[in-house]
Amino acid sequence: MLNRLYVVLGVVLLLPLAVVAQIVRLHVVDGGELRAEGTKQAESFVELPAQRGAILDRAGRVLVQNTATFEVNADPTVAGFAEREAELTDLLGRLTGKSGEHYRRKIRDRASRQYVRLVPRLGEAEKDELDRADIPGLLITGSFARRYTYGRTGAHVLGHVDRDLRGIAGVEAQHNGPLAGRPGRQAVQRDMRGRVKAIVGGNVVEPENGETVVLTLDLVRQSILEEELARGVANAGARWGTAIAMDPRTGAILALANAPTFDPNNAGSFSQAARRNHAVADKIEPGSTFKLVTAIAALESRAMDLDDTIETGEGWAYIKGRTIRDTKAHGTITLSDAIKVSSNVAMARTAEKTGASAFYRTARALGFGQSTLSDLPGEVPGTLRRPEDWGSQTLTSMAYGYSVETTPMQMLTAYAALANGGLLVRPHVVSERRDVRGDVTWSAPVDSVRRAFSERTARLLRPAFERVVKEEGGTAKAARVDGLSIAGKTGTARSAVGGSYTAGVYRASFAGMFPADNPEVVMYILLDRPTNGYGGGAVAAPIFGAVAARWIGTFPSVAQRVAPAADLPSRPTAQLPRIGGMPAPLALARLRAEGFGVKLPRRAGWATPVVYHEAAYGDEARVDRTVKLDASPEAQAAEAPGAMPDVRGMSTRRALAWLRASGVRVRLKGSGVIRRQSVAPGAPLPASVSLTANR
């Protein structure tokens, strides 16, 4: 028992010694390494967000940009902070409109020894000024918000972002990677409460800001298309409408609109229906606009020519076990007439002569049943069954736009091929991307997907589609614009509801192009379930006409054809304007504005008054003449102006130069352009004058 007590006592006495020895070892032997590890564990990184790239229209207008706010924190224990504290607080006071004492009090009364939040939200310009001050101990973190400059304009093309600024629709989603850029990071230390402080000399990886995306859209044209589509949908009482316009030569989308639409600044408050891009996301039976395929197939296969006649009877025909009807009896008509009056019977008989194989090849070559390869997300390919899956009535139904499903974008590209001579182009809304220096990093390739049909066929067919608009009996009279040649085709299709057609439920459409002989624009318009009229010629064609009339001025070559500018009258001679006593640059500008060439006197400076050499104000002179000016004291004295000139509308710089050169003292208020003068023009030249200017 006694031995056991000695053992226990020895262990108890040795235990404190062991603890002391371990403490000494940790402090002396491993202390440096453990302290470094502890510091490393306290270190962390905060993300420095990259600024998301802007989105511009084709003219450089900013459609989407970021708004930035920054939080300013500080560690007052950092070396050098105390010496510059007064400078910092005064600077923050000036940037925020608060007093420097306000920030000194914040620093003095901070809860943490090494952390204080100074400004919760600071603007980008103010942040840049704070960066230039380069005060130690500051930690500035930023956050960004996305701003869609023109609200709802272009919403379905632009798309929108989530709370983390990730693109979830439209161009924002399709080009999210390049737009987002790469975030940076900054080394910080965190205390036990998780608060951060800056590390002096800590590692900083600067963010790589996102690229700028330039669209093919033009803001003016986009606004017009949206306005006219919304008006057309409202007038027709339609459930929704979509419209797309394209440059048929390049595939560049000039404008794209849906009605109803939404505001991407607050996308979450709008329904899914309002945010749906019907132009690429909806499959429809197109109706008579699909007769383009029937006509192309017939001409390409040489089954028929435009002048070949077709018997349509009394406005109906029983074909393949089904009665096919026209709106009225047309009798015997040509294929060109059948396009003009939109005869279903004629097109069904044309398709029979063409054959299933040739018809399918043409539809496939025009891109139906497959994606258009556009750069808009959410596009569906449509439905085009293979001939072996067709029933006995499929071919004749497809001849006038049934038993096939297309998207509005597919219909647009098919008509673009008619406009450009038979080439299938790829629709695109992004023309290029630029880095932060403005250098182009990527451009949309301008090339056709394939040749869909021959240039000869396109050249023959365009006049037939022009008859639809310009001739009496054509179905698209409402698309006419005075002085502008337009080709196009109307479409009216019964709409299936719940898997079956319902009486009185239609989709109305119009596909058109202008100028008809050399199209610069091709456009497709579709309205779903109109109730105030239902035909494409009645509700869709007027929208096209209204848009085309307003767009003419945005295409100089088209405007010149519609309203040719009169030749300016020739002007061989003109009167020399008054320049006596004007400073040389003013006289030079005045004479050149009148068309005269000018030879300035030698050593004529900015304020040197000049006069005519061997000529006078009011003399008639040839406008191609070079007018010589004189700056000699004798000539100036002979024509020195004795009256107060009218300097209103002049820049302050020019007005001051002229008056001071004439010995007049000037008192100037404001800057920019002179708006008022205290001495009236024509009054005796004063010793002094007061001028008021504003920008």
Secondary structure, DSSP 4 states (H G I P E B T S, - for coil): -HHHHHHHHHHHHHHHHHHHHHHHIIIIISHHHHHHHHHHHHEEEEEEPPPPPPEE-TT--EEEEEEEEEEEEE-TTSTTTGGGHHHHHHHHHHHHSS-HHHHHHHHHT-SBTTBEEEEEEE-HHHHHHHHHH--TTEEEEEEEEEEETTTTTTHHHH--B-TT--B-SHHHHHTHHHHH-B-EEEEEEE-TTS-EEEPTT--EE--BPPPEEEES--HHHHHHHHHHHHHHHHHHT-SEEEEEEE-TTT-BEEEEEEES---GGGGGGS-HHHH--HHHH--B--GGGGHHHHHHHHHHTTS--TT-EEE-TTSEEEETTEEEE-SS---EEEHHHHHHHT-HHHHHHHHHHH-HHHHHHHHHHTTTTS----SSTT----B---GGG--TTHHHHHTTT-S-BB-HHHHHHHHHHHHHTSEEE--BSEEEEE-TTS-EEEE----EEEE-S-HHHHHHHHHHHHHHHHSTT-TTGGG-BTTB--EEEEEEEEEEETTEEEEEEEEEEEEEEESTTS-SEEEEEEEES-SS--SIIIIIHHHHHHHHHHHGGGSHHHHHHHSPPPPPPP--EEEPPP-TTEEHHHHHHHHHHTT-EEEPPTT--TT-EEEESS--TT-EEETTSEEEEE--HHHHHHH---B----TTSBHHHHHHHHHHTT-EEEEESSSEEEEESS-TTSBPPSEEEEEEE-
